[in-house]
Amino acid sequence: RRRLLALEGGGLDVGVGVMWEEERVTGGGRERSLRGANLLSVAGSAGVVALTLTGFYQQVMEDWGDYRVAFSGSAAVPLGAGWAMDVALRWRRDSRPPAEVERDDAGISVGLRFAVN
């Protein structure tokens, strides 16, 4: 992972790596693969609100037609005394999802965060 640009409250980072995984596939079997892992992450602030946006692209090294793309973003709004309300959005697409996993997945979450400094 390498920081390309420093920003107030964060920066622009990119990363490249590999990962080994094993998944259950339809029919009860297992599939093992080596995936490339590519990351783009931006963190910063808009006034007092902390913002993050992260994207991944993960392809199977032996078959580039088998890939995952994922994006997530969040905004943390301070509420005072170490508390913040965190609103997060996420989306993911798997070109060949494992058993019991949808091809596309999206969601929104709202939560409370507490930080001790």
N, C-alpha and C positions, 0 to 999 in steps of 0.2 A: 504494500500500500504506500502511495506516495502523495504528498500534498503538492498540488499544482499552484494553488492560489490561497493566500491567507485572507480571510474575511473577518469582519467584526463578529465575534462570538462563534467562529468556526472557520470553514474554508471549503475548498473544492479538492476532493481526493479521488484518485483512481487506484485500482488494484487489479492484479492478475495473479491467478494461482491455479492449482489443480486440486481435485478431491476424488476420493474413491467412495463408491456407494453400492449398496445392495438393496434392491426393491423387490417386494412381492408383486408378481404380475398375474393377470387374469389366467385362471386355470390352475392356480396354486403353486406355480414354479417361482423361482427367484432369478433375478437378472443382476449381474454385477457389471459396473462400468466405471471408467475413468472419465471425469468431466473437467472441462476447463471452467474456471470461475472468474468472471470479469465483473468489476464493481465500479460504479460511479456514485459518489456521495457528496452532497452539498449540505452544509450546516451554516446557519447564520441567525440573524435576528432582524425583526421589524419592530423597532422600538423595544418594548420590554418582552415581546413575544419571541420565544425561541422556535426556530423553524428548521426542519430537516427533510431532506429528500434523498432517497437511496434507490438505485436501480441495479439489478443483477442480470447478467446473461450467462447461462451455464449450458454448454453444449457437450454431448458425448463425443469424446475424441475420435472414436472409430466410426461415428455416424453423425455428421453435423446436422442432419435432418431431425435428430432427436435433441431437443433443447428445452430450456425453461427461461422465461423472461419474467421478472418480478419488479414491481415498483412499490415503494411505500413512502408516505409523507406524513409528517406530524407537526402540530403547532402546540406549544406549551404556554398557556396563559397564566401568569403569576396571580395567586389569590392572596398572598401575604403569609408571613410567619413560616416560610419554607414550603408552603403548599402551592401546587399548580394544577390547573385542569389541562389534561392532555387529550387532544383530538387527533386520531390517526386514521388514515385511509390506506388500504393496501389492495393490490391487484396482482394476480399471478396467472400465467398461462404455461401449461406443460404440453408440448406437442404430442407426446406419447405417455400419458399419465399411468402410474402404477395402479394396481387393483384398488378399488374403493376410493379413488381420488378423481375429482372432476377435472376436466380439461382447463376450464377457467374458474377462478375463484376470486372473489372480491369481498371486502368488508370495511366496516367503519367501527371504530371503538372510541369510547369516551371514558376517561378514567381520571383518578386523582393521583398525583405524584407528591411525595414528601422527600425533601432533601435536608440532610444534616451537614452543615459546614463546619 
